[in-house]
Amino acid sequence: MLKSYKTEINPTPEQKQMINRTIGVCRYIYNFYLAHNKEIYDREKKFVSAMDFSKWLNNEFIPNNPEYCWIKEVSSKSVKQSIMNAEKAFKRFFKHQSKFPRFKKKNKSDVKMYFIKTDLKSIIQCERHRIKIPTLGWVRIKEKGYIPITKSGILIKSGSVSYKSGRYYVSVLVEIPEEEKPKLNDFGLGIDLGIKEFAVLSNETVYKNINRTQRLKKLERQLKREQRCLSRKYEDLKKRSKKKGEAARQNIQKQVRKVQKLHQRIDNIRTDYINKCVSEIVKTKPSYVTIEDLNVSGMMKNRHLSKAVAGQKFYEFRIKLQSKCNEFGIELRIVDRFYPSSRLCHKCGRIKTDLKLSDREYICECGYHADRDYNASLNLRDAGAYKIA
């Protein structure tokens, strides 16, 4: 059984320098592969695979261009993985699953330092408070005891080191023994996701919208002020001379880090709330969970609701719920997005066609009266047409 763990690390200054250098080389190689492939395709109508590019890079390009020897100074596994990631982006484009791959920008793109076991006999060691990463050595972990200690039956297969808003994180893929799945109860759960309330369950549990709490509202007001300050600094830079511009750019970088830290703090609060909601739902041990296949991209086109929809992170909730359901052996059912869960009366089955978004109570002609979202969760729980995730 494979399971991933991600936690913050506390590297030394020398280790930070090595991580930053490796991430920079990986970003350069990723962009180099995109540009090289585009050039070859425009000239010869031929696609260069990751393996062919890696051979050309090591056997022809670097020996003929000694000034690029700094590519060899970092982990070869990280460089090879960045090439594989670029090839994967191309393949997704060819299958019409994504847009054409874009170049990665410094401090704006998520580039990671990848590491893996050097051979079959080697082991990536991990202790309670530190982990041994190839090319870095022992690195201290801030959250002690979070990653399982390597021993018989537990093995770290691979991992990556990432940088975000002044912090460093390690993510590892661990092979752990298969655990016995718990015994499930003989009831199901329907979950209706929304904007007013984050989630309403068919067992009458309601999870509030985290974005409406005073804590997040205060952070968003603070973020607004810092973004205005950053905008003023950019405008002021245009008016300055070249001599005074260097100091202004340093102040801009300081302000950018402030904005990034606030963005990360807000995102961490939302992610933590989703993790707790998913954990509480799964701990009830239902035999199945039913959710709706929401058209999030279509909802984002509404300029009045786009910010609220983005803050709810529906897709992340679905991915984490699916992972937890697989771990516990719970069946996750996905109902079609056109299923009239909100307009359908749970008691008599009549569809109310004139139901508006502002109608928060569902009142049927048969005398049934319930909360709109709770009625939708009951209909999702009892839906007959669905697909299993």
TASUL-V865577 format. One record per residue. N is the residue number from 1. OMEGA is omega in degrees with one decimal (999 if undefined). BURIAL is # if it has 24 or more other ideal C-beta (glycine too) atoms within 12 Angstrom, else .. D_FIRST is the distance of its C-alpha to the first C-alpha in whole Angstrom. Layout:
n = {N & N}
omega = {OMEGA & OMEGA}
burial = {BURIAL & BURIAL}
d_first = {D_FIRST & D_FIRST}
//
This chain:
n = {1 & 2 & 3 & 4 & 5 & 6 & 7 & 8 & 9 & 10 & 11 & 12 & 13 & 14 & 15 & 16 & 17 & 18 & 19 & 20 & 21 & 22 & 23 & 24 & 25 & 26 & 27 & 28 & 29 & 30 & 31 & 32 & 33 & 34 & 35 & 36 & 37 & 38 & 39 & 40 & 41 & 42 & 43 & 44 & 45 & 46 & 47 & 48 & 49 & 50 & 51 & 52 & 53 & 54 & 55 & 56 & 57 & 58 & 59 & 60 & 61 & 62 & 63 & 64 & 65 & 66 & 67 & 68 & 69 & 70 & 71 & 72 & 73 & 74 & 75 & 76 & 77 & 78 & 79 & 80 & 81 & 82 & 83 & 84 & 85 & 86 & 87 & 88 & 89 & 90 & 91 & 92 & 93 & 94 & 95 & 96 & 97 & 98 & 99 & 100 & 101 & 102 & 103 & 104 & 105 & 106 & 107 & 108 & 109 & 110 & 111 & 112 & 113 & 114 & 115 & 116 & 117 & 118 & 119 & 120 & 121 & 122 & 123 & 124 & 125 & 126 & 127 & 128 & 129 & 130 & 131 & 132 & 133 & 134 & 135 & 136 & 137 & 138 & 139 & 140 & 141 & 142 & 143 & 144 & 145 & 146 & 147 & 148 & 149 & 150 & 151 & 152 & 153 & 154 & 155 & 156 & 157 & 158 & 159 & 160 & 161 & 162 & 163 & 164 & 165 & 166 & 167 & 168 & 169 & 170 & 171 & 172 & 173 & 174 & 175 & 176 & 177 & 178 & 179 & 180 & 181 & 182 & 183 & 184 & 185 & 186 & 187 & 188 & 189 & 190 & 191 & 192 & 193 & 194 & 195 & 196 & 197 & 198 & 199 & 200 & 201 & 202 & 203 & 204 & 205 & 206 & 207 & 208 & 209 & 210 & 211 & 212 & 213 & 214 & 215 & 216 & 217 & 218 & 219 & 220 & 221 & 222 & 223 & 224 & 225 & 226 & 227 & 228 & 229 & 230 & 231 & 232 & 233 & 234 & 235 & 236 & 237 & 238 & 239 & 240 & 241 & 242 & 243 & 244 & 245 & 246 & 247 & 248 & 249 & 250 & 251 & 252 & 253 & 254 & 255 & 256 & 257 & 258 & 259 & 260 & 261 & 262 & 263 & 264 & 265 & 266 & 267 & 268 & 269 & 270 & 271 & 272 & 273 & 274 & 275 & 276 & 277 & 278 & 279 & 280 & 281 & 282 & 283 & 284 & 285 & 286 & 287 & 288 & 289 & 290 & 291 & 292 & 293 & 294 & 295 & 296 & 297 & 298 & 299 & 300 & 301 & 302 & 303 & 304 & 305 & 306 & 307 & 308 & 309 & 310 & 311 & 312 & 313 & 314 & 315 & 316 & 317 & 318 & 319 & 320 & 321 & 322 & 323 & 324 & 325 & 326 & 327 & 328 & 329 & 330 & 331 & 332 & 333 & 334 & 335 & 336 & 337 & 338 & 339 & 340 & 341 & 342 & 343 & 344 & 345 & 346 & 347 & 348 & 349 & 350 & 351 & 352 & 353 & 354 & 355 & 356 & 357 & 358 & 359 & 360 & 361 & 362 & 363 & 364 & 365 & 366 & 367 & 368 & 369 & 370 & 371 & 372 & 373 & 374 & 375 & 376 & 377 & 378 & 379 & 380 & 381 & 382 & 383 & 384 & 385 & 386 & 387 & 388 & 389}
omega = {-179.7 & 179.7 & -177.5 & 177.5 & 178.0 & -179.3 & -178.6 & 179.1 & -179.1 & -177.8 & 175.5 & 177.5 & 178.1 & 178.4 & 176.2 & 179.5 & 179.8 & 178.3 & -179.4 & 179.6 & -179.9 & 178.6 & 178.2 & 178.3 & 178.8 & 178.1 & 179.7 & -179.3 & 177.5 & 179.4 & 179.1 & 179.4 & 177.7 & -178.4 & -179.9 & -179.6 & 179.3 & 179.4 & 179.9 & -178.1 & 178.7 & -176.7 & -173.2 & -176.6 & -176.1 & 178.5 & 180.0 & 179.8 & -179.9 & -179.9 & 179.4 & 179.1 & 179.3 & 177.9 & 179.8 & -178.7 & -175.0 & -173.8 & -176.5 & -171.6 & -176.3 & 177.0 & 179.9 & 179.3 & -175.9 & -179.2 & 178.0 & 179.7 & 179.2 & 176.6 & -178.2 & -175.8 & -179.3 & -177.4 & 179.7 & 178.6 & 178.9 & 179.3 & -179.3 & -180.0 & 178.0 & 176.6 & 178.3 & 177.9 & 178.2 & 177.2 & 178.2 & 177.7 & 176.3 & -178.1 & 176.0 & 177.3 & 179.5 & 178.8 & 179.6 & 177.1 & 179.7 & 178.8 & 180.0 & -177.9 & -179.9 & 177.5 & 179.6 & -178.3 & -179.8 & 178.7 & -179.6 & -177.2 & -177.9 & 177.5 & -174.6 & 173.6 & -175.0 & 174.4 & -176.3 & 176.3 & -178.7 & 176.5 & -174.8 & -176.4 & -176.6 & -179.8 & 172.6 & -173.5 & 177.4 & 175.7 & -174.2 & -172.5 & -178.1 & 178.8 & -178.7 & -177.9 & 177.8 & -177.3 & 178.6 & -175.5 & -179.6 & 178.8 & -176.6 & 177.5 & -178.5 & 179.8 & -172.5 & 176.4 & -178.0 & 178.1 & 179.9 & 179.5 & -178.4 & 177.8 & -179.5 & -179.8 & 179.1 & -173.9 & 176.2 & -177.0 & -177.7 & -180.0 & 178.8 & 176.6 & -178.1 & -179.1 & 179.1 & 174.9 & 176.5 & -178.9 & -179.3 & -177.1 & 173.7 & 177.3 & -175.9 & 175.5 & -171.3 & 174.3 & -177.5 & 179.7 & 178.7 & -179.7 & 177.8 & -177.1 & -176.5 & 177.2 & -175.4 & 176.7 & -175.6 & 175.0 & 178.3 & 179.8 & 170.7 & -177.2 & 176.2 & 179.1 & -178.1 & -178.0 & 178.8 & 172.0 & -177.0 & -179.4 & 175.0 & -176.9 & -179.7 & 175.0 & 175.6 & 173.9 & -179.0 & 175.0 & -174.3 & 175.8 & -176.5 & -177.2 & -179.4 & 179.1 & -179.2 & -178.1 & -178.7 & 178.1 & 178.5 & 179.4 & 178.8 & 174.9 & 177.5 & 177.7 & 179.3 & 179.8 & -179.1 & 177.9 & 175.3 & 178.1 & 178.3 & 178.8 & 178.5 & 179.3 & 176.7 & 179.1 & 179.9 & -179.8 & -179.1 & -176.5 & -176.2 & 175.3 & -177.8 & -178.8 & -178.8 & -175.8 & -177.6 & 178.0 & 179.3 & 178.9 & 176.8 & 176.9 & 177.8 & 179.4 & 176.4 & -179.9 & 177.3 & 178.8 & 176.4 & 179.5 & 179.5 & -179.8 & 177.7 & 176.6 & -178.3 & -179.9 & 178.2 & 179.8 & 179.2 & 178.7 & 179.7 & 179.9 & 178.6 & 178.8 & 178.1 & 179.0 & -179.8 & 178.5 & -179.5 & -179.6 & 179.9 & 179.6 & -175.9 & -178.6 & 174.2 & 176.3 & 174.7 & 179.2 & 176.4 & 176.2 & -178.5 & 174.7 & -178.1 & 177.0 & -174.0 & 174.6 & -173.9 & -179.9 & 176.6 & 178.0 & -179.3 & 179.7 & 176.2 & -173.7 & 178.8 & -175.5 & -171.4 & -179.1 & 179.9 & -180.0 & 179.9 & -179.6 & -178.7 & 175.9 & -177.9 & -177.2 & 178.3 & 177.3 & -179.0 & -179.3 & -178.5 & 176.0 & 178.5 & 178.8 & -179.8 & 178.1 & 176.7 & -179.7 & -178.0 & -178.1 & -179.5 & 179.4 & 178.1 & -178.6 & 179.0 & 179.5 & -179.0 & -176.8 & -179.8 & 176.9 & -174.0 & -176.1 & -178.7 & -175.6 & -176.6 & 177.6 & -177.5 & -175.8 & -175.2 & 177.9 & 179.6 & 178.6 & 179.8 & -173.2 & -175.7 & 179.7 & -179.1 & 178.7 & -179.5 & 179.1 & -177.9 & 176.7 & 177.4 & 179.9 & -177.4 & 179.3 & 180.0 & 179.9 & 179.4 & -178.2 & -179.8 & 175.0 & -175.3 & -177.3 & 177.9 & 176.4 & 178.6 & 179.6 & 176.9 & 178.7 & 177.2 & 179.3 & -175.5 & -178.2 & -179.5 & -179.5 & -178.4 & 172.7 & -176.7 & -178.4 & 999}
burial = {. & . & # & # & # & # & # & # & # & . & # & . & . & . & # & . & . & # & # & # & # & # & # & # & # & # & # & # & # & # & # & # & # & # & . & # & # & # & . & . & . & . & . & . & . & . & . & # & . & # & . & . & # & # & . & . & # & . & . & . & . & . & . & . & . & . & . & . & . & . & # & . & . & # & # & # & # & # & # & # & # & # & # & # & # & # & # & . & # & # & . & . & . & . & . & . & . & . & . & . & # & . & . & # & . & . & . & . & # & . & # & # & # & # & # & # & . & . & . & . & . & . & . & # & . & # & . & . & . & # & # & # & # & # & # & # & . & . & # & # & # & . & . & . & . & # & # & # & # & # & . & . & . & # & # & # & # & # & # & # & # & # & # & # & . & . & # & # & # & # & # & # & # & # & # & # & . & . & . & . & . & . & . & . & . & . & . & # & # & # & # & # & # & # & # & # & # & # & # & # & # & # & . & . & # & . & # & . & # & # & # & . & . & . & . & # & . & . & # & # & . & . & # & . & . & # & . & . & . & # & . & . & # & . & . & . & . & . & . & . & . & . & . & . & . & . & . & # & . & . & . & # & . & . & # & # & . & # & # & # & . & # & # & . & # & # & # & # & # & # & . & . & # & # & # & . & # & # & . & . & # & # & . & # & # & # & . & # & # & # & # & # & # & # & . & # & . & . & # & . & . & . & . & . & . & . & . & # & # & . & # & # & # & # & . & # & # & # & . & # & # & # & . & # & # & . & # & # & . & # & . & # & # & # & # & . & . & . & # & # & # & # & # & # & # & # & . & . & . & . & . & # & . & . & . & . & . & . & . & . & . & # & . & . & . & . & . & . & . & # & # & # & # & # & # & # & # & # & # & # & # & # & # & . & . & # & . & . & .}
d_first = {0 & 4 & 7 & 10 & 13 & 17 & 20 & 24 & 25 & 28 & 29 & 33 & 35 & 35 & 31 & 32 & 34 & 32 & 29 & 32 & 33 & 30 & 29 & 33 & 33 & 30 & 32 & 35 & 33 & 31 & 35 & 36 & 34 & 35 & 39 & 39 & 37 & 39 & 42 & 42 & 41 & 44 & 46 & 45 & 43 & 40 & 36 & 35 & 31 & 29 & 29 & 33 & 33 & 32 & 34 & 37 & 36 & 36 & 38 & 41 & 41 & 40 & 43 & 45 & 45 & 45 & 45 & 41 & 40 & 38 & 35 & 35 & 35 & 31 & 28 & 28 & 24 & 25 & 28 & 26 & 23 & 26 & 28 & 24 & 24 & 28 & 27 & 25 & 27 & 30 & 28 & 27 & 31 & 32 & 30 & 32 & 29 & 30 & 33 & 34 & 32 & 34 & 35 & 33 & 36 & 36 & 35 & 34 & 31 & 27 & 27 & 24 & 24 & 21 & 20 & 18 & 18 & 21 & 21 & 18 & 20 & 20 & 17 & 17 & 19 & 18 & 20 & 21 & 24 & 23 & 21 & 22 & 22 & 24 & 27 & 27 & 27 & 26 & 26 & 26 & 24 & 26 & 23 & 23 & 20 & 18 & 15 & 14 & 16 & 15 & 15 & 14 & 10 & 10 & 11 & 12 & 11 & 14 & 16 & 19 & 22 & 24 & 28 & 29 & 32 & 33 & 29 & 27 & 23 & 20 & 17 & 14 & 10 & 8 & 6 & 5 & 6 & 5 & 8 & 11 & 12 & 16 & 19 & 20 & 24 & 26 & 27 & 26 & 27 & 28 & 28 & 31 & 30 & 34 & 36 & 38 & 35 & 32 & 30 & 32 & 30 & 32 & 32 & 34 & 32 & 33 & 31 & 34 & 34 & 33 & 35 & 38 & 38 & 41 & 38 & 37 & 40 & 42 & 39 & 40 & 44 & 43 & 41 & 44 & 47 & 45 & 44 & 48 & 49 & 47 & 48 & 52 & 51 & 50 & 54 & 55 & 54 & 56 & 59 & 59 & 60 & 58 & 59 & 58 & 55 & 53 & 53 & 52 & 49 & 48 & 48 & 46 & 43 & 43 & 44 & 41 & 39 & 40 & 39 & 35 & 35 & 36 & 34 & 31 & 32 & 32 & 29 & 27 & 29 & 28 & 24 & 24 & 26 & 24 & 21 & 23 & 24 & 21 & 20 & 23 & 23 & 19 & 20 & 23 & 21 & 22 & 22 & 22 & 23 & 25 & 26 & 28 & 28 & 30 & 32 & 32 & 33 & 36 & 36 & 37 & 40 & 42 & 43 & 44 & 40 & 38 & 38 & 37 & 34 & 33 & 32 & 30 & 27 & 27 & 24 & 22 & 22 & 21 & 18 & 17 & 18 & 16 & 13 & 13 & 15 & 11 & 10 & 13 & 13 & 17 & 18 & 20 & 23 & 25 & 29 & 31 & 33 & 36 & 35 & 38 & 36 & 39 & 42 & 41 & 43 & 40 & 43 & 45 & 43 & 46 & 45 & 47 & 47 & 49 & 47 & 47 & 44 & 46 & 46 & 44 & 45 & 45 & 48 & 49 & 52 & 51 & 51 & 47 & 47 & 43 & 42 & 41 & 37 & 36 & 38 & 36 & 33 & 34 & 35 & 31 & 30 & 32 & 32 & 32 & 31 & 28 & 25 & 21 & 19}
//
